[in-house]
């Protein structure tokens, strides 16, 4: 039996054996089982890790072993975060090769020997599988690496494993629960284990927050990097559409999909962004990257970047929680104290009709893009079309549909080709409302460098009955426009992290990174998690 077939059958026949502990009884498996600081990796940045590698205190092998031990200690056992869906069986061999290259040729760059986790919708042609968390793709190994995986390997990074996610990147059904997948089970928030990690890049965010890796890669269509980064107290970067290639990544919609960095600091995010960026002939959207992108984003990280910066405050995205508003006002005061010129408020909001147009575009593109991806897997793919995914879920409903349905997949399957007038009109409307009459218009009117708003609400309790219930957020305009946005920790509400987002025009990552870095250095709001069972047990201030 081929390995691919074995993995597929094992996943289908033994779901319970491969999922990690659920929320039931979470108070009994909270933080005390893990002694914080025991493995010496807490809050170490990429530059600090490189220093340890260069001085010989760590090797890539010893560093990888420490991360693997930490994953075993707190991801698989108590507090059982369940953020890593699969470990790379070749991680130690890759680390040994990295050490040898460092000794003989020197490091390739800042990611050489650094362990990185990637989301399980990012293709790798190795001994790991790529499933988007779905049992329908259990055992699937793509015929080649995704372009960004090639970029990571070329940078010398160590692929430590893959992270759990909201299944199909959270585009499957109504009343979905973020952080849950049929293959991986439920990922939990390290700031309160009964709270949700948001999604769809749930595992990537949690793994970074809990120091299970140096940095991780997530993907976003609308909020899937920014929301989990905010919920888990880390930095998330949603880049301009076309800065990072999507080839080899399981898609939702090509007009909005992008991968992006997730790290504990803006510096680490900037390092990873430079490694991931690049023009890829397989992704036409990246054609401008060679001219407008960069490979060394750390040179834009100036702690004085707030001085003289013109920033628009989008008050329309406030107001969903008084404590979040109060926290944002403290953040705005810090920006002003460091020289920012705030236009407060600016007239920007979600215009009528945008959500409907966005949904239409996503449903049309999901069908076309998913079918194209599955065709790229070749004749031995576990499933060959979106229709077969739907049929698989119906056949295996006890495992796949026990908490919520697949309405988005069904709606997508009902759509016609991308030549349909309904699709073309919705796409044009989305871009006009989000770009021309949205972000671009307000930034032109006030001559702004960036816009700022709360990223989203504090984490809600994970609820498999009612699904997600996020109070508000600011991700949609930048997502639909294909424009960049960066979320940075701003503080805590009842011990739960809350992020603030800097967003703006296309290809303004250098400006946004500078502002985010200056804010981060001025506030230093991040605090590592303590893995309480509930917010009642939290020791994190706020």
N, C-alpha and C positions, 0 to 999 in steps of 0.2 A: 504494500500500500504506500502511495506517495505521501510525503510529509504533509502536503497541502490537504489531502483528503483526510488524513488522520486528525489534523487540527480541527477541521470542519466537523467531523463526526464527534470528536470529543466535546467540542463546544455545544453541539446540539443535544448530545446525550447526557451531559453532566453539568448543566448550567449551575446548579447549586454548589457544586464542588469548586467552581472557578470564580464565583463571586465572593466578595469580601463581606465582613460583618455589616449588617444593616443598622438602621437607627434604633431598632428595638433594644432596650437596655443600655442606651448610650451612657448613662451616668455611671455604669459599672466599669466602663473601659476608657475613662477619660485620663487626663494627663499624668497622674502619679506613676503609671507604669513606665514612663519614659523620663529619664533624668536629663533635663535640658542642659546642653553644653557638654555632654559626655563624650562627643566625638570631635569636638574642636572645629566644627565647620560653620558655626552660627554667624550669619551676617557677613561672611567673607566675600569681598568683591572680586571681580575678575583681575584687576590689577594686583590685589593682595595675593590672590592665588598664584598669579604669574611670578610674583616675587618669591613665594615659597618654592615654586618649581625651579626657578633660576638659581636660588641659593642651595638647592638640594635638600631642604627640609622635607619636602614632599617630592615624590615622583608622580607621574601620571597614574601609574599602577596603584600606588598607595592612596592617592586621592580618590581614584575610582572605587577602590575597596571601601574607603570611609563612607562614600555616598551610598554604595550598595548596602553597607551595614546599617546606615541610618534609615534607608528605605525599609529594610527588614524590621527595624526597631519600631518605627512610628507610622509607617504606611500600611504594613501588613499586619502588625500586632497593635497593641494599644499605643496611641489613641485610634488606630485603624482609620486613617484618612482616606485610603482607597483612591489615591490619585494616579498611581502608576498601573497601567493596564498590562504592560509587558516589558520585561527587561531584555536587554540585548545580550544574547549568550556570547557574543564576541567582544564585549566591552573591555575585558581585561587584556585580551590579545591586542586590540587596537591601542590600548594604553601602553602596552609594552613596546609596540612599534613606534608610538609617539616618543617614548623615552629614548629609544635608540636613535631616532632622527634628531632629537634635541642634542644628544651627545655628539653626533657625527656632523650635522649640518647646521645646528642651531634651530630656534623656533621659527615657525612660519609667520607668526603674528600673535596678537593678543589672545586668540582662542586656542592656541596650540596646547593640547593636553587638558583642556577644560571640559568637564562632563556637562553635557547638554541633554535635556529631555525634549522630545517633540510630540506633538499631538497625533493621535492615532487616525488622522485622516491625511497624513503626509506620507507619501509613498517611499518605501525603502526596498531596494532589491538586495536583500540579505536574508538572514535567518529569522527576521521579525516579520510579522504580518501587518497588513494595513486594512482596517475594517470599518472605520468611522463608528466604532462601538457596536456595530450590528452583527448579529449572528448570521445574517444573510451573506456576509463576506468573510466568515470565519475561515481561516487558512489561506486567504488571498495574499499572494506575493506579487507585486507588480513587476513587469518585465524590465524596468529600469528605475533608478532613483529619481525622485522629484528633483527639479533643478536646484531648489534651496538645500536639499540634502547634499547634492554635489558641492554646493558652495560651502556648506559646513565641513564636509570632508576635506575640501581643498584648503580650508582655513586651519585644519589640524584639530578641530573639535572632536571630542569623544562622544559618540551617540550612546547614551546610557540606557535608553529605552524609550517607550512611548507612554503617553498619558491618556487617562480616561477622559471622556468628553460627554456632552449631551448628544445622544445618538443622532447620527446624520446631521451633526452640527446644529442641533436644535431646530431643524426644519422637518418635522415629521407629523406632529399632531396637535390638536387643541388641548389645552390644560396640561401641557407637558411639564415635567419636573427637571429643572436644569441639573446637570451633573450625573444624570442617570443614563445608563446604556444597557441594552440587553446583554451585551457581552461582559461589561465591566462592573455592573451594579452601580451603587450610589457613592459618589465622592462627597466628602464632608468638609465643612469649613473649619479650619484650625483655630479660629477665634471663638467658636462656640459650636460644638460638634452636632448639635441639633439644627444648626442654621445652614442655609443653602450656600454653595460656592458660586452661584450664578454660572452662566454658560454662554457659548458652548465650550470655551477653552477652560473648563473647570479644573481638570487635572493639572494642566500646565500652571495655572495660577496658584493652586494649592501647593504643588510641589515646590515652586519658587518661594512662596511664603514660609513654608516649613523647612527651608534649607535642604531639600532633597536633591538639589542640583544647583549649579551656579546660575544658569539662566535656562529658559525654556522658550519654545516657539509655539504660538497659538495661531488661530485663524479667525477672521471676522467677516461677516456679511453685514450685520448691524448689531453692534454691541458685544460681540462674542470674545473680543479681547478686552475691551474697556470695562465692561461690567464685572467679569470675574477678577480683573486686576483691582478694581475698586473694592469689591466685597472682601478681598483677601489681603488688602493693605500693601500692594506692590505697584510698580510702574508698568504700564502697558502702552505700547505704541502701535496705533493703527495707521499705517503709512498711506501715502498717495497711491491710488490705484495705478499700477504699472511700475512702481519702484521695486517690487518684489514679484518674481515669477510665480504663477499658479500652476504651471505644468507639473503633473504628477500628484496633485492634491485633489482629493475627492471633493467635488464642487457642490455648491448650491446655485450660484448665479454669477456669471462672468462680469456683469456690470458693477458688482459690488464686492466680490470675494477678494480677500488679500490675506496673506500671512503677515505675522508681525512679532516683534520681540516682547518678552515678559521677563522682568528682572526686579531685583530689590532696590536698585538705584538707577537713576537716569544714565549714569556713566556706563553701567553694564548694558542697559538697553541700547545705548548709542553704539557700543562696540558690536553687539549682535546685529544691529540694523545694518551696519557697514558690511558685515560678512554676508548677510542675506541678499543685499541689493545687487542687481545686475541685469543686464539685457539678455534675454533668452529668445532665440529664434522660434522656440515652440510656443511662446506667449507673445503675440503681437502687441499687447498692451504695454510691454516693457520697452518698446522701440525708443522712447525718449529718455530712458533711464541713463544711457551712456552720456547724455548731455546734461540732464537735470539732476541726476542722482550723484551720490558720493560714496566712497568706501571708507572714509575716515571722519565720521560724524563727531568724534570726541573733540575735534578742534573747534567746534562751535559751542562748547560748554564753558561759558564765562559766568562766574558768580555775580557779575555786575550787569547781566543782560536785562534785568528789569528796569534799570535806570533809563528813563526817557522813552520806554516802550509804551505804545498806545494800545490799550487793551479794552475791548468792549465787554461789558457785563451783560449776559443774556438772562435777565430777570424772569423771562417767560418760563425758564427751566428751573426756577426756584419754586418755593411755596408748597411742596408736597410733604414737608416735615419741618416743624419749627426749629428743632435742634440742628438739622442739617443747614438751615438758613443761617443760624447763629454761627455755626462753624465756618460757613462760607464767608460771612462778614469778617471774621477774624483773619481768614486767608486774604481777603481783599485789602484789609488794613495793612497786612504784612507787605503786600505788593506795593502799596502806596508809600509805605515807610522806606522801601528800597528803590524808590524813584519812578515807579510806574505811573503813567497818566491814564486814569480810568474814565471811560465814558460809561456812565451808569445811570439809567439802563440804555441799551440799544434796542431798537424795534425789530426783533427777530423772534420768530416762533415757528412752530410747525403749521404750514398753511393748510387750509381745507383741501382735501383731496390727495395729499401727499401719501398718507398711509395706504390708501386704496390703490394708488398708482404703483407704489413700491411693491405691494403684495402681488399685483398683476404681473409685474416684471419678474419677480422671484419665481412665481409658479410657472410661467412660460420657460424661463431659463433653466429651472431645475430639471425639467423633462429633457430638454435638448442637451444640457451639459452633462447630466448624469448618464444618459444613454451613450454619449460620446466617450465618457470616462470608462464605462463598463466595456465598451467595444475595444478600448485600448489595452485591456487586460488579456485579450486573446480568447481563443475558443475554450480554454480550460477554466475560465472565470466561473466562480460559484453561481453567479447570476449574470444575466446578459442584458437586462433592460429594467427600467423603472417599474414596468408592469410586473416583472418577475419578483422584484423586491416586495411589492404589495402582496402578491400571491404567497410569497414565503412567509411574510408576517401573519397573514391569515391562517396559514397552515400551522404556524408555530405561535399561535396567539397566547398560549399560556406563559411563554417566556418573553415574547416581544410586546404584546399588547395588554399586559395585565394591569398597567397603571394608566395608560392613556392611549389614544388611537393614532391613526395615520392620515388624518384629514388633509394635511398639506401634500402628502404624496399623491393622494387620490385626486385632489384639485389639480395638481401639476400634470398628472397623467391625462386629464381631460382636455388639456390645452393643445392647440394646434402648433404649426411651425412658427419660427421666428420671423416669417414674412407676413404674418397676420397683422392687419391694421390695428387691432386692439392692442397687441403687444407694442408695436411701433409708436402708437399714440401714448401709451402708458410710459414708455421709456423716455420719450421726448418731454412729457409733462413732468416726470420725476426730475430730470436734469434741469429743466427750466426753473422749477420751484425751489430746488435745493441749491443750485448754482447761481444762475443769472438773477433771479428774484429773491434769493436767500442769502447765502454767505457772501458772495461777491458783491451784491448790492449794498449790504450794510457795511462791509469793510470799505467799499469805495466812498460811501456817504460820509463816514467818520474818519477816513484815512487811518485805518487800524492796522496794527501788526498782528493781532490775534484776538480771538474771542475766548471767553472763559465762562464756565458754568459748573455746577455740581455734576459729577459723572452719573451717579444714580443714588438710590436710597441705601440705607444700611441693609444688611442681609436679613431676609425673612426666614422664618422657620421652614425647613423642608417639609413639603406637604404632598404626599402621593395621591391624596384624594382630590384636592382642589387645584393642584398644580402651582406654578409660580404666581406670586403676587407682589411684583415690584411696584413701588409707589410712583416713581418718576425717573427721568433721566434726560441726557442730552446727546445721545449717540447718533440719532437718526439722520440729521441734516448732513453731517460729515460723511456718514456711511453712504447715503444715496448719492451725494455729490461726488464720491470717490476722493474726498479730500482728507488730509491728515489730522489726527487727533491724538493727544497724549494725556493719559491720566496719571496723576501723582498723588501719593497719600497726603491728605489734608488734616487728618485727626480722627477722632473716635466719637461715636454716639453709643452710649451704654456698652462700651468695650468693643464695639464693632467698627471696623475701618470704614472710612468714607473718603472717596477720591475727588479731586478737582481736575477738570479737563481743560486743556489749552488746544484750541483748534483754529483752522484758518484755511487759506487758499491752497490750491494744488502746489506741490513741490516746495512747501515752506517748512519742511522738517528742520533745516538748520535754525531758523528763527524760533520755532516752537520748542526745540530741544534746549536752546539757550534759555528761554523763559522758564521752562520746566525745571532745568537744572538750578537756575538762580532761586526759584521758589523753594525747591527741595533743600538747598543749602541754607536758606534763610529760616526755614521752619523745622526741618529735621523731624517730621511728624511720624515717620514709620516707627513702629514698635513690633518686635517679633511676637508671634502667637504663644499662648500658654496652654492651649488645648483643653479649655474647660468644657464640661458637658453641656452647660447652658450659660447664658449671660449672667445668671445669678452667681456663678462660680468664677467669673472672669476677674483677673487681676490687672488687666490692661486698663489704663486710665481712660476716662471718657464716659 
